[in-house]
Amino acid sequence: MKMSSDDYYASQLERYEFQMGSERGRLALTLDILTDALVLVGQHGVYCQSARQPGKPAMDVQLIAKQITLRTPRNWLSP
């Protein structure tokens, strides 16, 4: 039987909260979801190339990747 995404994330959240505590566990799950989204956008960008800019992903993929990258914690602390 397949596990729904809600069940999967609920079990992941439970595991992370047990390992790291409530706040850190929720942050860890959030970062996992963002990382998965960024990977999917990157894979999509490989296959959906821009007709106007060969070698670059389509504009929608560029915008999504930029927004996710700008909102990751490593960029919060940079000047």
N, C-alpha and C positions, 0 to 999 in steps of 0.2 A: 504494500500500500504506500502511495506517495504521501509525503508530508507537505502540507500547505506552507506557504511562505510565513503566514502568521504563526503556525506551530513551530516552524524552524527558528524564527526570530525569538519567540517566547522561550524556547529551550536554550538558545544561545544567551539570551539575557539572564536567564536563571543561572547558567554556568558562570558567566562573567561576574554577576553580582555575588555569587558564592566565593569566587576566587579573589575579587578585588574590592568588594563592598558595593553598596548601592550606586553611589554617584560615579565612581570610577568604572563600574561595570556598564552603566548606561552610556558613558562616554566611549568606552571601548567598542560597544555594539554600534554606536553611531558612526564612529570612525571606520569600522569594518564595512558598514553599508555604503559610506561615501567612497571608500577604496574600491569596492565592487562596482559602483556606478562609474567611477573614473576609468576602471579597466574596460568596462563595456563600451564606454564612449571612445576610448582609444582603439579598441578592436573595430568598432564601427567606422572610425576615421580611416583605418587602413583600407577598407573596402569601398568607402564612399568618397572618392576624390573629387575635388572641385574642378569643374570644367574650365573656369577662368584662370585658376591658379594651379597648374599641374604640380603634383607632389605635395599639395596641402589638402587637408581634409575639407569636406564641405563646410560652408559657413556655419550652419547650425551646430555641427560637431565642434568647430573652433570655439563658438560662444559657450557651449555647455562645458567644455574642458576648461576654458578660462575661468568661468564662474566657480566651478568646483575647486580649482587650484587656488584661486584667490581666497577662498573661505576655509582653507585647511589650517590647522593650528601652527604649522611651521611658518606660515606667512603672517600670522598675527603678531609675531614679535619682531619681525624685520622692519627696519625704518622705511 
